[in-house]
Amino acid sequence: MFSASPSPTPPVEKTILRCQDIVARFGISRSKIYELMNKKSTRFDPSFPKPIRLSASNRGAVGWWYHELLHWFESRLRA
C-alpha cells in the first residue's frame, strides 16, 4: 500500500510569494506594497525587494522571493 505523505515544503530561499501571500503573512496591504515600489510615491522604499515576473506578459503575474521579503522586514524592525 502507498502512504500519502504531504508534499515537502520548499526551502525559504526558493519560495515565491504573490501579493495576497504578502498581505496574509506580513500584514501589509496591497496598496502599501505598490506604494513602496512606486518611485513617485512619498512612501517609496528603494530597499523593498524587486518583484519577479511569473509570466511572459508585461502586465502578467509577479511575485517576490520570500527570503528577500524576510530580510527587508527584519531590517525594518531593527530601524
N, CA, C and O atoms as a Maestro MAE file, in Angstrom:
{
 s_m_m2io_version
 :::
 2.0.0
}

f_m_ct {
 s_m_title
 :::
 protein
 m_atom[316] {
  # First column is atom index #
  i_m_mmod_type
  r_m_x_coord
  r_m_y_coord
  r_m_z_coord
  i_m_residue_number
  s_m_chain_name
  s_m_pdb_residue_name
  s_m_pdb_atom_name
  i_m_atomic_number
  :::
  1 25 0.832 -1.186 0.000 1 A "MET " " N  " 7
  2 3 0.000 0.000 0.000 1 A "MET " " CA " 6
  3 2 0.872 1.243 0.000 1 A "MET " " C  " 6
  4 15 2.007 1.243 0.477 1 A "MET " " O  " 8
  5 25 0.311 2.277 -0.541 2 A "PHE " " N  " 7
  6 3 1.016 3.548 -0.611 2 A "PHE " " CA " 6
  7 2 0.575 4.431 0.540 2 A "PHE " " C  " 6
  8 15 -0.608 4.505 0.870 2 A "PHE " " O  " 8
  9 25 1.534 5.090 1.137 3 A "SER " " N  " 7
  10 3 1.182 6.033 2.190 3 A "SER " " CA " 6
  11 2 1.170 7.433 1.596 3 A "SER " " C  " 6
  12 15 2.082 7.827 0.868 3 A "SER " " O  " 8
  13 25 0.152 8.151 1.910 4 A "ALA " " N  " 7
  14 3 0.035 9.520 1.404 4 A "ALA " " CA " 6
  15 2 0.854 10.431 2.302 4 A "ALA " " C  " 6
  16 15 0.476 10.704 3.442 4 A "ALA " " O  " 8
  17 25 1.963 10.891 1.785 5 A "SER " " N  " 7
  18 3 2.778 11.821 2.560 5 A "SER " " CA " 6
  19 2 2.613 13.215 1.979 5 A "SER " " C  " 6
  20 15 2.497 13.374 0.764 5 A "SER " " O  " 8
  21 25 2.603 14.210 2.830 6 A "PRO " " N  " 7
  22 3 2.448 15.580 2.322 6 A "PRO " " CA " 6
  23 2 3.649 15.963 1.466 6 A "PRO " " C  " 6
  24 15 4.769 15.505 1.689 6 A "PRO " " O  " 8
  25 25 3.384 16.812 0.488 7 A "SER " " N  " 7
  26 3 4.491 17.261 -0.361 7 A "SER " " CA " 6
  27 2 5.456 18.091 0.466 7 A "SER " " C  " 6
  28 15 5.030 18.862 1.325 7 A "SER " " O  " 8
  29 25 6.748 17.942 0.216 8 A "PRO " " N  " 7
  30 3 7.722 18.692 1.017 8 A "PRO " " CA " 6
  31 2 7.593 20.195 0.792 8 A "PRO " " C  " 6
  32 15 7.302 20.652 -0.313 8 A "PRO " " O  " 8
  33 25 7.814 20.938 1.849 9 A "THR " " N  " 7
  34 3 7.773 22.393 1.765 9 A "THR " " CA " 6
  35 2 9.079 22.879 1.148 9 A "THR " " C  " 6
  36 15 10.156 22.482 1.591 9 A "THR " " O  " 8
  37 25 8.995 23.742 0.119 10 A "PRO " " N  " 7
  38 3 10.238 24.241 -0.476 10 A "PRO " " CA " 6
  39 2 11.019 25.092 0.510 10 A "PRO " " C  " 6
  40 15 10.424 25.739 1.372 10 A "PRO " " O  " 8
  41 25 12.339 25.104 0.398 11 A "PRO " " N  " 7
  42 3 13.142 25.950 1.287 11 A "PRO " " CA " 6
  43 2 12.768 27.420 1.121 11 A "PRO " " C  " 6
  44 15 12.309 27.842 0.059 11 A "PRO " " O  " 8
  45 25 12.969 28.182 2.174 12 A "VAL " " N  " 7
  46 3 12.603 29.605 2.166 12 A "VAL " " CA " 6
  47 2 13.225 30.323 0.967 12 A "VAL " " C  " 6
  48 15 12.556 31.138 0.331 12 A "VAL " " O  " 8
  49 25 14.494 30.040 0.644 13 A "GLU " " N  " 7
  50 3 15.151 30.763 -0.438 13 A "GLU " " CA " 6
  51 2 14.590 30.427 -1.818 13 A "GLU " " C  " 6
  52 15 14.913 31.108 -2.791 13 A "GLU " " O  " 8
  53 25 13.756 29.391 -1.921 14 A "LYS " " N  " 7
  54 3 13.166 29.034 -3.214 14 A "LYS " " CA " 6
  55 2 11.664 29.281 -3.255 14 A "LYS " " C  " 6
  56 15 10.989 28.826 -4.178 14 A "LYS " " O  " 8
  57 25 11.143 29.986 -2.281 15 A "THR " " N  " 7
  58 3 9.711 30.237 -2.196 15 A "THR " " CA " 6
  59 2 9.392 31.611 -2.770 15 A "THR " " C  " 6
  60 15 10.034 32.606 -2.436 15 A "THR " " O  " 8
  61 25 8.394 31.644 -3.635 16 A "ILE " " N  " 7
  62 3 7.926 32.900 -4.222 16 A "ILE " " CA " 6
  63 2 6.554 33.204 -3.634 16 A "ILE " " C  " 6
  64 15 5.665 32.352 -3.622 16 A "ILE " " O  " 8
  65 25 6.397 34.425 -3.149 17 A "LEU " " N  " 7
  66 3 5.107 34.858 -2.610 17 A "LEU " " CA " 6
  67 2 4.425 35.793 -3.588 17 A "LEU " " C  " 6
  68 15 5.060 36.667 -4.177 17 A "LEU " " O  " 8
  69 25 3.133 35.603 -3.754 18 A "ARG " " N  " 7
  70 3 2.326 36.526 -4.540 18 A "ARG " " CA " 6
  71 2 1.823 37.624 -3.595 18 A "ARG " " C  " 6
  72 15 1.989 37.531 -2.379 18 A "ARG " " O  " 8
  73 25 1.224 38.636 -4.154 19 A "CYS " " N  " 7
  74 3 0.785 39.799 -3.379 19 A "CYS " " CA " 6
  75 2 -0.136 39.394 -2.222 19 A "CYS " " C  " 6
  76 15 0.044 39.860 -1.097 19 A "CYS " " O  " 8
  77 25 -1.112 38.535 -2.492 20 A "GLN " " N  " 7
  78 3 -2.045 38.133 -1.434 20 A "GLN " " CA " 6
  79 2 -1.334 37.361 -0.322 20 A "GLN " " C  " 6
  80 15 -1.773 37.402 0.827 20 A "GLN " " O  " 8
  81 25 -0.243 36.658 -0.645 21 A "ASP " " N  " 7
  82 3 0.532 35.953 0.367 21 A "ASP " " CA " 6
  83 2 1.265 36.942 1.279 21 A "ASP " " C  " 6
  84 15 1.357 36.730 2.488 21 A "ASP " " O  " 8
  85 25 1.782 38.017 0.690 22 A "ILE " " N  " 7
  86 3 2.477 39.040 1.474 22 A "ILE " " CA " 6
  87 2 1.501 39.717 2.432 22 A "ILE " " C  " 6
  88 15 1.819 39.962 3.596 22 A "ILE " " O  " 8
  89 25 0.311 40.014 1.921 23 A "VAL " " N  " 7
  90 3 -0.727 40.623 2.762 23 A "VAL " " CA " 6
  91 2 -1.031 39.717 3.951 23 A "VAL " " C  " 6
  92 15 -1.135 40.186 5.085 23 A "VAL " " O  " 8
  93 25 -1.174 38.413 3.690 24 A "ALA " " N  " 7
  94 3 -1.523 37.468 4.753 24 A "ALA " " CA " 6
  95 2 -0.372 37.257 5.748 24 A "ALA " " C  " 6
  96 15 -0.614 37.177 6.952 24 A "ALA " " O  " 8
  97 25 0.860 37.166 5.272 25 A "ARG " " N  " 7
  98 3 1.983 36.837 6.156 25 A "ARG " " CA " 6
  99 2 2.562 38.036 6.892 25 A "ARG " " C  " 6
  100 15 2.986 37.920 8.042 25 A "ARG " " O  " 8
  101 25 2.582 39.198 6.225 26 A "PHE " " N  " 7
  102 3 3.246 40.357 6.810 26 A "PHE " " CA " 6
  103 2 2.282 41.450 7.269 26 A "PHE " " C  " 6
  104 15 2.692 42.387 7.955 26 A "PHE " " O  " 8
  105 25 1.016 41.340 6.899 27 A "GLY " " N  " 7
  106 3 0.036 42.328 7.317 27 A "GLY " " CA " 6
  107 2 0.178 43.666 6.609 27 A "GLY " " C  " 6
  108 15 -0.257 44.694 7.126 27 A "GLY " " O  " 8
  109 25 0.784 43.656 5.431 28 A "ILE " " N  " 7
  110 3 0.941 44.870 4.633 28 A "ILE " " CA " 6
  111 2 -0.153 44.857 3.566 28 A "ILE " " C  " 6
  112 15 -0.358 43.837 2.909 28 A "ILE " " O  " 8
  113 25 -0.846 45.961 3.389 29 A "SER " " N  " 7
  114 3 -1.915 45.993 2.392 29 A "SER " " CA " 6
  115 2 -1.341 45.983 0.975 29 A "SER " " C  " 6
  116 15 -0.181 46.328 0.751 29 A "SER " " O  " 8
  117 25 -2.181 45.582 0.036 30 A "ARG " " N  " 7
  118 3 -1.782 45.540 -1.365 30 A "ARG " " CA " 6
  119 2 -1.359 46.928 -1.845 30 A "ARG " " C  " 6
  120 15 -0.352 47.060 -2.542 30 A "ARG " " O  " 8
  121 25 -2.108 47.947 -1.484 31 A "SER " " N  " 7
  122 3 -1.774 49.301 -1.920 31 A "SER " " CA " 6
  123 2 -0.440 49.761 -1.323 31 A "SER " " C  " 6
  124 15 0.326 50.464 -1.982 31 A "SER " " O  " 8
  125 25 -0.165 49.366 -0.082 32 A "LYS " " N  " 7
  126 3 1.109 49.717 0.566 32 A "LYS " " CA " 6
  127 2 2.282 49.081 -0.178 32 A "LYS " " C  " 6
  128 15 3.323 49.715 -0.349 32 A "LYS " " O  " 8
  129 25 2.120 47.831 -0.623 33 A "ILE " " N  " 7
  130 3 3.175 47.153 -1.380 33 A "ILE " " CA " 6
  131 2 3.520 47.960 -2.626 33 A "ILE " " C  " 6
  132 15 4.691 48.198 -2.922 33 A "ILE " " O  " 8
  133 25 2.487 48.375 -3.348 34 A "TYR " " N  " 7
  134 3 2.739 49.125 -4.581 34 A "TYR " " CA " 6
  135 2 3.226 50.549 -4.309 34 A "TYR " " C  " 6
  136 15 3.943 51.112 -5.136 34 A "TYR " " O  " 8
  137 25 2.860 51.140 -3.185 35 A "GLU " " N  " 7
  138 3 3.419 52.443 -2.801 35 A "GLU " " CA " 6
  139 2 4.913 52.320 -2.516 35 A "GLU " " C  " 6
  140 15 5.695 53.197 -2.884 35 A "GLU " " O  " 8
  141 25 5.303 51.237 -1.863 36 A "LEU " " N  " 7
  142 3 6.715 51.015 -1.556 36 A "LEU " " CA " 6
  143 2 7.550 50.865 -2.826 36 A "LEU " " C  " 6
  144 15 8.740 51.181 -2.825 36 A "LEU " " O  " 8
  145 25 6.938 50.389 -3.902 37 A "MET " " N  " 7
  146 3 7.648 50.173 -5.169 37 A "MET " " CA " 6
  147 2 7.603 51.396 -6.090 37 A "MET " " C  " 6
  148 15 8.433 51.509 -6.992 37 A "MET " " O  " 8
  149 25 6.661 52.304 -5.885 38 A "ASN " " N  " 7
  150 3 6.448 53.446 -6.779 38 A "ASN " " CA " 6
  151 2 7.433 54.577 -6.475 38 A "ASN " " C  " 6
  152 15 7.390 55.181 -5.403 38 A "ASN " " O  " 8
  153 25 8.310 54.850 -7.425 39 A "LYS " " N  " 7
  154 3 9.332 55.893 -7.222 39 A "LYS " " CA " 6
  155 2 8.738 57.282 -7.033 39 A "LYS " " C  " 6
  156 15 9.391 58.159 -6.469 39 A "LYS " " O  " 8
  157 25 7.516 57.494 -7.494 40 A "LYS " " N  " 7
  158 3 6.876 58.804 -7.361 40 A "LYS " " CA " 6
  159 2 6.127 58.960 -6.035 40 A "LYS " " C  " 6
  160 15 5.668 60.054 -5.707 40 A "LYS " " O  " 8
  161 25 6.005 57.880 -5.280 41 A "SER " " N  " 7
  162 3 5.280 57.914 -4.018 41 A "SER " " CA " 6
  163 2 6.163 58.469 -2.902 41 A "SER " " C  " 6
  164 15 7.380 58.282 -2.906 41 A "SER " " O  " 8
  165 25 5.532 59.152 -1.951 42 A "THR " " N  " 7
  166 3 6.276 59.633 -0.781 42 A "THR " " CA " 6
  167 2 6.665 58.464 0.124 42 A "THR " " C  " 6
  168 15 7.530 58.617 0.987 42 A "THR " " O  " 8
  169 25 6.041 57.308 -0.059 43 A "ARG " " N  " 7
  170 3 6.346 56.116 0.742 43 A "ARG " " CA " 6
  171 2 7.283 55.151 0.020 43 A "ARG " " C  " 6
  172 15 7.474 54.021 0.470 43 A "ARG " " O  " 8
  173 25 7.868 55.585 -1.097 44 A "PHE " " N  " 7
  174 3 8.793 54.744 -1.854 44 A "PHE " " CA " 6
  175 2 9.942 54.286 -0.962 44 A "PHE " " C  " 6
  176 15 10.525 55.076 -0.220 44 A "PHE " " O  " 8
  177 25 10.254 53.001 -1.050 45 A "ASP " " N  " 7
  178 3 11.364 52.433 -0.279 45 A "ASP " " CA " 6
  179 2 12.274 51.670 -1.244 45 A "ASP " " C  " 6
  180 15 11.925 50.574 -1.680 45 A "ASP " " O  " 8
  181 25 13.431 52.236 -1.579 46 A "PRO " " N  " 7
  182 3 14.320 51.568 -2.538 46 A "PRO " " CA " 6
  183 2 14.862 50.240 -2.034 46 A "PRO " " C  " 6
  184 15 15.372 49.443 -2.821 46 A "PRO " " O  " 8
  185 25 14.760 49.990 -0.730 47 A "SER " " N  " 7
  186 3 15.247 48.714 -0.194 47 A "SER " " CA " 6
  187 2 14.190 47.604 -0.288 47 A "SER " " C  " 6
  188 15 14.491 46.437 -0.036 47 A "SER " " O  " 8
  189 25 12.948 47.968 -0.652 48 A "PHE " " N  " 7
  190 3 11.911 46.944 -0.798 48 A "PHE " " CA " 6
  191 2 12.268 46.031 -1.963 48 A "PHE " " C  " 6
  192 15 12.660 46.515 -3.025 48 A "PHE " " O  " 8
  193 25 12.140 44.709 -1.783 49 A "PRO " " N  " 7
  194 3 12.544 43.767 -2.843 49 A "PRO " " CA " 6
  195 2 11.828 44.015 -4.169 49 A "PRO " " C  " 6
  196 15 10.652 44.379 -4.209 49 A "PRO " " O  " 8
  197 25 12.567 43.809 -5.237 50 A "LYS " " N  " 7
  198 3 12.010 43.967 -6.582 50 A "LYS " " CA " 6
  199 2 11.161 42.744 -6.921 50 A "LYS " " C  " 6
  200 15 11.534 41.616 -6.597 50 A "LYS " " O  " 8
  201 25 10.020 42.968 -7.573 51 A "PRO " " N  " 7
  202 3 9.192 41.829 -7.970 51 A "PRO " " CA " 6
  203 2 9.848 41.063 -9.120 51 A "PRO " " C  " 6
  204 15 10.657 41.610 -9.870 51 A "PRO " " O  " 8
  205 25 9.486 39.801 -9.240 52 A "ILE " " N  " 7
  206 3 9.959 38.997 -10.367 52 A "ILE " " CA " 6
  207 2 8.762 38.602 -11.218 52 A "ILE " " C  " 6
  208 15 7.681 38.326 -10.699 52 A "ILE " " O  " 8
  209 25 8.963 38.577 -12.513 53 A "ARG " " N  " 7
  210 3 7.896 38.219 -13.446 53 A "ARG " " CA " 6
  211 2 7.645 36.717 -13.395 53 A "ARG " " C  " 6
  212 15 8.582 35.919 -13.408 53 A "ARG " " O  " 8
  213 25 6.377 36.346 -13.337 54 A "LEU " " N  " 7
  214 3 5.996 34.941 -13.340 54 A "LEU " " CA " 6
  215 2 5.358 34.530 -14.655 54 A "LEU " " C  " 6
  216 15 4.982 33.372 -14.837 54 A "LEU " " O  " 8
  217 25 5.237 35.483 -15.573 55 A "SER " " N  " 7
  218 3 4.684 35.191 -16.891 55 A "SER " " CA " 6
  219 2 5.426 36.015 -17.925 55 A "SER " " C  " 6
  220 15 6.151 36.949 -17.583 55 A "SER " " O  " 8
  221 25 5.247 35.673 -19.168 56 A "ALA " " N  " 7
  222 3 5.934 36.367 -20.251 56 A "ALA " " CA " 6
  223 2 5.331 37.745 -20.529 56 A "ALA " " C  " 6
  224 15 5.991 38.607 -21.110 56 A "ALA " " O  " 8
  225 25 4.110 37.947 -20.126 57 A "SER " " N  " 7
  226 3 3.412 39.202 -20.383 57 A "SER " " CA " 6
  227 2 3.969 40.329 -19.515 57 A "SER " " C  " 6
  228 15 4.330 40.111 -18.359 57 A "SER " " O  " 8
  229 25 4.034 41.534 -20.081 58 A "ASN " " N  " 7
  230 3 4.474 42.696 -19.307 58 A "ASN " " CA " 6
  231 2 3.506 43.029 -18.182 58 A "ASN " " C  " 6
  232 15 3.908 43.580 -17.158 58 A "ASN " " O  " 8
  233 25 2.253 42.705 -18.364 59 A "ARG " " N  " 7
  234 3 1.242 43.024 -17.363 59 A "ARG " " CA " 6
  235 2 0.785 41.766 -16.622 59 A "ARG " " C  " 6
  236 15 -0.276 41.754 -15.998 59 A "ARG " " O  " 8
  237 25 1.585 40.725 -16.698 60 A "GLY " " N  " 7
  238 3 1.227 39.452 -16.086 60 A "GLY " " CA " 6
  239 2 1.558 39.384 -14.605 60 A "GLY " " C  " 6
  240 15 1.880 40.385 -13.965 60 A "GLY " " O  " 8
  241 25 1.469 38.190 -14.096 61 A "ALA " " N  " 7
  242 3 1.664 37.939 -12.669 61 A "ALA " " CA " 6
  243 2 3.100 38.211 -12.231 61 A "ALA " " C  " 6
  244 15 4.055 37.971 -12.970 61 A "ALA " " O  " 8
  245 25 3.222 38.719 -11.007 62 A "VAL " " N  " 7
  246 3 4.534 38.934 -10.394 62 A "VAL " " CA " 6
  247 2 4.536 38.290 -9.014 62 A "VAL " " C  " 6
  248 15 3.482 38.000 -8.449 62 A "VAL " " O  " 8
  249 25 5.719 38.074 -8.487 63 A "GLY " " N  " 7
  250 3 5.882 37.535 -7.148 63 A "GLY " " CA " 6
  251 2 7.167 38.093 -6.553 63 A "GLY " " C  " 6
  252 15 7.921 38.797 -7.225 63 A "GLY " " O  " 8
  253 25 7.406 37.775 -5.301 64 A "TRP " " N  " 7
  254 3 8.606 38.234 -4.602 64 A "TRP " " CA " 6
  255 2 9.249 37.037 -3.930 64 A "TRP " " C  " 6
  256 15 8.554 36.140 -3.452 64 A "TRP " " O  " 8
  257 25 10.574 37.018 -3.891 65 A "TRP " " N  " 7
  258 3 11.280 35.963 -3.178 65 A "TRP " " CA " 6
  259 2 11.016 36.141 -1.689 65 A "TRP " " C  " 6
  260 15 11.182 37.232 -1.144 65 A "TRP " " O  " 8
  261 25 10.606 35.066 -1.044 66 A "TYR " " N  " 7
  262 3 10.270 35.102 0.382 66 A "TYR " " CA " 6
  263 2 11.473 35.507 1.232 66 A "TYR " " C  " 6
  264 15 11.328 36.298 2.164 66 A "TYR " " O  " 8
  265 25 12.648 34.982 0.927 67 A "HIS " " N  " 7
  266 3 13.827 35.305 1.744 67 A "HIS " " CA " 6
  267 2 14.195 36.786 1.635 67 A "HIS " " C  " 6
  268 15 14.689 37.365 2.602 67 A "HIS " " O  " 8
  269 25 13.962 37.408 0.476 68 A "GLU " " N  " 7
  270 3 14.229 38.844 0.335 68 A "GLU " " CA " 6
  271 2 13.237 39.657 1.156 68 A "GLU " " C  " 6
  272 15 13.603 40.662 1.766 68 A "GLU " " O  " 8
  273 25 11.977 39.220 1.169 69 A "LEU " " N  " 7
  274 3 10.963 39.905 1.978 69 A "LEU " " CA " 6
  275 2 11.272 39.776 3.466 69 A "LEU " " C  " 6
  276 15 11.115 40.736 4.220 69 A "LEU " " O  " 8
  277 25 11.708 38.597 3.886 70 A "LEU " " N  " 7
  278 3 12.070 38.403 5.292 70 A "LEU " " CA " 6
  279 2 13.213 39.332 5.693 70 A "LEU " " C  " 6
  280 15 13.174 39.964 6.749 70 A "LEU " " O  " 8
  281 25 14.225 39.403 4.839 71 A "HIS " " N  " 7
  282 3 15.375 40.273 5.118 71 A "HIS " " CA " 6
  283 2 14.924 41.732 5.213 71 A "HIS " " C  " 6
  284 15 15.333 42.450 6.124 71 A "HIS " " O  " 8
  285 25 14.077 42.171 4.269 72 A "TRP " " N  " 7
  286 3 13.579 43.544 4.275 72 A "TRP " " CA " 6
  287 2 12.762 43.812 5.558 72 A "TRP " " C  " 6
  288 15 12.944 44.836 6.216 72 A "TRP " " O  " 8
  289 25 11.866 42.877 5.896 73 A "PHE " " N  " 7
  290 3 11.012 43.056 7.059 73 A "PHE " " CA " 6
  291 2 11.829 43.113 8.344 73 A "PHE " " C  " 6
  292 15 11.560 43.938 9.217 73 A "PHE " " O  " 8
  293 25 12.823 42.241 8.460 74 A "GLU " " N  " 7
  294 3 13.677 42.239 9.643 74 A "GLU " " CA " 6
  295 2 14.479 43.535 9.751 74 A "GLU " " C  " 6
  296 15 14.685 44.045 10.852 74 A "GLU " " O  " 8
  297 25 14.933 44.068 8.616 75 A "SER " " N  " 7
  298 3 15.679 45.335 8.645 75 A "SER " " CA " 6
  299 2 14.767 46.494 9.070 75 A "SER " " C  " 6
  300 15 15.227 47.441 9.707 75 A "SER " " O  " 8
  301 25 13.495 46.423 8.723 76 A "ARG " " N  " 7
  302 3 12.532 47.451 9.128 76 A "ARG " " CA " 6
  303 2 12.274 47.373 10.632 76 A "ARG " " C  " 6
  304 15 12.093 48.402 11.284 76 A "ARG " " O  " 8
  305 25 12.257 46.166 11.183 77 A "LEU " " N  " 7
  306 3 12.041 46.016 12.620 77 A "LEU " " CA " 6
  307 2 13.205 46.572 13.426 77 A "LEU " " C  " 6
  308 15 13.012 47.097 14.522 77 A "LEU " " O  " 8
  309 25 14.433 46.457 12.875 78 A "ARG " " N  " 7
  310 3 15.615 46.957 13.560 78 A "ARG " " CA " 6
  311 2 15.734 48.473 13.470 78 A "ARG " " C  " 6
  312 15 16.394 49.092 14.304 78 A "ARG " " O  " 8
  313 25 15.107 49.073 12.473 79 A "ALA " " N  " 7
  314 3 15.239 50.519 12.261 79 A "ALA " " CA " 6
  315 2 14.427 51.313 13.270 79 A "ALA " " C  " 6
  316 15 14.427 52.544 13.231 79 A "ALA " " O  " 8
  :::
 }
 m_bond[315] {
  # First column is bond index #
  i_m_from
  i_m_to
  i_m_order
  :::
  1 1 2 1
  2 2 3 1
  3 3 4 2
  4 3 5 1
  5 5 6 1
  6 6 7 1
  7 7 8 2
  8 7 9 1
  9 9 10 1
  10 10 11 1
  11 11 12 2
  12 11 13 1
  13 13 14 1
  14 14 15 1
  15 15 16 2
  16 15 17 1
  17 17 18 1
  18 18 19 1
  19 19 20 2
  20 19 21 1
  21 21 22 1
  22 22 23 1
  23 23 24 2
  24 23 25 1
  25 25 26 1
  26 26 27 1
  27 27 28 2
  28 27 29 1
  29 29 30 1
  30 30 31 1
  31 31 32 2
  32 31 33 1
  33 33 34 1
  34 34 35 1
  35 35 36 2
  36 35 37 1
  37 37 38 1
  38 38 39 1
  39 39 40 2
  40 39 41 1
  41 41 42 1
  42 42 43 1
  43 43 44 2
  44 43 45 1
  45 45 46 1
  46 46 47 1
  47 47 48 2
  48 47 49 1
  49 49 50 1
  50 50 51 1
  51 51 52 2
  52 51 53 1
  53 53 54 1
  54 54 55 1
  55 55 56 2
  56 55 57 1
  57 57 58 1
  58 58 59 1
  59 59 60 2
  60 59 61 1
  61 61 62 1
  62 62 63 1
  63 63 64 2
  64 63 65 1
  65 65 66 1
  66 66 67 1
  67 67 68 2
  68 67 69 1
  69 69 70 1
  70 70 71 1
  71 71 72 2
  72 71 73 1
  73 73 74 1
  74 74 75 1
  75 75 76 2
  76 75 77 1
  77 77 78 1
  78 78 79 1
  79 79 80 2
  80 79 81 1
  81 81 82 1
  82 82 83 1
  83 83 84 2
  84 83 85 1
  85 85 86 1
  86 86 87 1
  87 87 88 2
  88 87 89 1
  89 89 90 1
  90 90 91 1
  91 91 92 2
  92 91 93 1
  93 93 94 1
  94 94 95 1
  95 95 96 2
  96 95 97 1
  97 97 98 1
  98 98 99 1
  99 99 100 2
  100 99 101 1
  101 101 102 1
  102 102 103 1
  103 103 104 2
  104 103 105 1
  105 105 106 1
  106 106 107 1
  107 107 108 2
  108 107 109 1
  109 109 110 1
  110 110 111 1
  111 111 112 2
  112 111 113 1
  113 113 114 1
  114 114 115 1
  115 115 116 2
  116 115 117 1
  117 117 118 1
  118 118 119 1
  119 119 120 2
  120 119 121 1
  121 121 122 1
  122 122 123 1
  123 123 124 2
  124 123 125 1
  125 125 126 1
  126 126 127 1
  127 127 128 2
  128 127 129 1
  129 129 130 1
  130 130 131 1
  131 131 132 2
  132 131 133 1
  133 133 134 1
  134 134 135 1
  135 135 136 2
  136 135 137 1
  137 137 138 1
  138 138 139 1
  139 139 140 2
  140 139 141 1
  141 141 142 1
  142 142 143 1
  143 143 144 2
  144 143 145 1
  145 145 146 1
  146 146 147 1
  147 147 148 2
  148 147 149 1
  149 149 150 1
  150 150 151 1
  151 151 152 2
  152 151 153 1
  153 153 154 1
  154 154 155 1
  155 155 156 2
  156 155 157 1
  157 157 158 1
  158 158 159 1
  159 159 160 2
  160 159 161 1
  161 161 162 1
  162 162 163 1
  163 163 164 2
  164 163 165 1
  165 165 166 1
  166 166 167 1
  167 167 168 2
  168 167 169 1
  169 169 170 1
  170 170 171 1
  171 171 172 2
  172 171 173 1
  173 173 174 1
  174 174 175 1
  175 175 176 2
  176 175 177 1
  177 177 178 1
  178 178 179 1
  179 179 180 2
  180 179 181 1
  181 181 182 1
  182 182 183 1
  183 183 184 2
  184 183 185 1
  185 185 186 1
  186 186 187 1
  187 187 188 2
  188 187 189 1
  189 189 190 1
  190 190 191 1
  191 191 192 2
  192 191 193 1
  193 193 194 1
  194 194 195 1
  195 195 196 2
  196 195 197 1
  197 197 198 1
  198 198 199 1
  199 199 200 2
  200 199 201 1
  201 201 202 1
  202 202 203 1
  203 203 204 2
  204 203 205 1
  205 205 206 1
  206 206 207 1
  207 207 208 2
  208 207 209 1
  209 209 210 1
  210 210 211 1
  211 211 212 2
  212 211 213 1
  213 213 214 1
  214 214 215 1
  215 215 216 2
  216 215 217 1
  217 217 218 1
  218 218 219 1
  219 219 220 2
  220 219 221 1
  221 221 222 1
  222 222 223 1
  223 223 224 2
  224 223 225 1
  225 225 226 1
  226 226 227 1
  227 227 228 2
  228 227 229 1
  229 229 230 1
  230 230 231 1
  231 231 232 2
  232 231 233 1
  233 233 234 1
  234 234 235 1
  235 235 236 2
  236 235 237 1
  237 237 238 1
  238 238 239 1
  239 239 240 2
  240 239 241 1
  241 241 242 1
  242 242 243 1
  243 243 244 2
  244 243 245 1
  245 245 246 1
  246 246 247 1
  247 247 248 2
  248 247 249 1
  249 249 250 1
  250 250 251 1
  251 251 252 2
  252 251 253 1
  253 253 254 1
  254 254 255 1
  255 255 256 2
  256 255 257 1
  257 257 258 1
  258 258 259 1
  259 259 260 2
  260 259 261 1
  261 261 262 1
  262 262 263 1
  263 263 264 2
  264 263 265 1
  265 265 266 1
  266 266 267 1
  267 267 268 2
  268 267 269 1
  269 269 270 1
  270 270 271 1
  271 271 272 2
  272 271 273 1
  273 273 274 1
  274 274 275 1
  275 275 276 2
  276 275 277 1
  277 277 278 1
  278 278 279 1
  279 279 280 2
  280 279 281 1
  281 281 282 1
  282 282 283 1
  283 283 284 2
  284 283 285 1
  285 285 286 1
  286 286 287 1
  287 287 288 2
  288 287 289 1
  289 289 290 1
  290 290 291 1
  291 291 292 2
  292 291 293 1
  293 293 294 1
  294 294 295 1
  295 295 296 2
  296 295 297 1
  297 297 298 1
  298 298 299 1
  299 299 300 2
  300 299 301 1
  301 301 302 1
  302 302 303 1
  303 303 304 2
  304 303 305 1
  305 305 306 1
  306 306 307 1
  307 307 308 2
  308 307 309 1
  309 309 310 1
  310 310 311 1
  311 311 312 2
  312 311 313 1
  313 313 314 1
  314 314 315 1
  315 315 316 2
  :::
 }
}
